[in-house]
Amino acid sequence: MQLPVNITYRGLEKSDELHNLVMTYAARLDKFCDHINRCDVAIEQKNHTHQKGNPFRCRIDVTVRPRHELVSDEEQMDNGSHEPLNKVIHDAFKTMERQLRHLVEKQRRE
């Protein structure tokens, strides 16, 4: 991405692996839309006081010129399965990609 990606970690430690994963996915967003002004990513582990079974959450806020703000918010479902953090991040970025495609198509029609 041309603009910096702001990554916030809540309830878990920052790691190079997570940072690189987010930056790889964020760079792909440029392929869908080249008018992105800002990309903020928040990765959190809820109830981080527990050792196991803590749900993860990934929220992505993207601002696109001229005045559009898109939000993708994915969370691990508490259904007994232990969905890995990488999957939650992947799903959040896939949702954002769909939103960007939809916005670009809408702008082309107008």
C-alpha positions in Angstrom: 0.0 0.0 0.0 1.1 3.5 -0.6 -0.3 4.7 2.7 0.8 3.4 6.0 -1.3 0.7 7.6 -2.0 1.2 11.3 -2.2 -2.0 13.2 -3.4 -2.1 16.8 -3.1 -5.2 19.0 -5.3 -5.6 22.1 -5.0 -8.5 24.5 -2.2 -10.2 22.5 1.4 -9.6 21.8 2.6 -8.0 18.5 4.5 -10.4 16.4 6.4 -10.2 13.1 4.3 -13.0 11.7 1.0 -11.2 12.3 2.4 -7.9 11.1 3.6 -9.5 7.8 0.3 -11.3 7.3 -1.7 -8.1 7.8 0.6 -6.1 5.5 0.3 -8.8 2.8 -3.4 -8.7 2.9 -3.5 -4.9 3.0 -1.3 -4.7 -0.1 -3.9 -6.8 -1.9 -6.6 -4.1 -1.2 -4.8 -1.7 -3.5 -5.6 -4.1 -6.4 -9.3 -3.5 -5.8 -9.2 0.2 -5.2 -6.5 2.8 -5.7 -8.3 5.6 -3.8 -7.6 4.3 -0.3 -6.7 7.1 2.1 -6.3 5.1 5.3 -6.3 1.5 6.5 -6.6 0.8 10.3 -6.5 -2.8 11.5 -7.3 -3.8 15.1 -6.6 -7.3 16.2 -7.9 -8.3 19.6 -8.2 -11.3 21.8 -11.2 -10.9 24.0 -11.1 -12.2 27.6 -7.4 -12.5 27.4 -7.2 -13.5 31.0 -8.2 -17.0 30.0 -5.7 -19.5 28.7 -7.8 -21.3 26.1 -10.9 -20.7 24.1 -10.6 -17.0 23.8 -12.3 -15.5 20.7 -10.3 -13.4 18.4 -11.6 -10.4 16.6 -10.2 -8.4 13.6 -11.7 -5.1 12.6 -10.6 -3.2 9.5 -11.5 0.5 8.9 -10.8 1.8 5.4 -11.4 5.3 4.2 -11.8 5.7 0.4 -11.9 9.0 -1.5 -14.0 11.0 -1.7 -16.1 10.3 1.4 -16.6 6.6 2.0 -15.7 4.6 5.1 -15.9 0.9 5.0 -15.7 -1.4 8.0 -15.1 -5.1 8.2 -15.4 -6.8 11.6 -14.9 -10.5 11.9 -14.9 -12.5 15.1 -14.4 -16.1 15.9 -17.7 -17.8 16.6 -17.9 -19.3 20.1 -19.1 -22.7 18.9 -16.4 -24.8 20.6 -14.1 -24.8 17.6 -10.8 -23.0 18.0 -10.6 -21.0 14.8 -7.1 -19.7 14.4 -6.3 -16.0 14.5 -5.0 -16.2 10.9 -8.4 -17.3 9.7 -10.2 -14.5 11.4 -7.8 -12.0 9.8 -8.2 -13.7 6.4 -12.0 -13.5 6.7 -11.9 -9.8 7.7 -9.8 -8.9 4.6 -12.0 -11.0 2.3 -15.0 -9.1 3.5 -13.2 -5.8 3.0 -12.3 -6.9 -0.6 -15.9 -7.6 -1.4 -16.9 -4.2 0.0 -14.2 -2.4 -2.1 -15.3 -4.3 -5.2 -18.9 -3.3 -4.6 -17.9 0.4 -4.0 -15.7 0.6 -7.1 -18.5 -0.9 -9.3 -21.0 1.6 -7.8 -18.6 4.5 -8.6 -18.1 3.3 -12.1 -21.9 3.3 -12.8 -22.3 6.8 -11.4 
